[in-house]
Amino acid sequence: MHGKDEKKRYQPNWTSALVLAFGLLALAFLVAIDRPGWWHIKPATGTAAAMSYAAEKPSRG
């Protein structure tokens, strides 16, 4: 019977850890969808930025 008591004692710790992980993941998701600028790929170097700029179609106007 001692084994059942010990198992019950550790179960809430795992449950709390899972609820905490779920909450942190939900928070990270909500923060990420609020910042659309994080999802754009940006050139890493000046050369890559210049090539990206040169490859864009010129605007008419």
Sequence and secondary structure as in RCSB ss.txt:
>XXXX:A:sequence
MHGKDEKKRYQPNWTSALVLAFGLLALAFLVAIDRPGWWHIKPATGTAAAMSYAAEKPSRG
>XXXX:A:secstr
 HHHHHHHHHHHHHHHHHHHHHHHHHHHHHHHHT GGGGS   SSHHHHHHHHHHS     
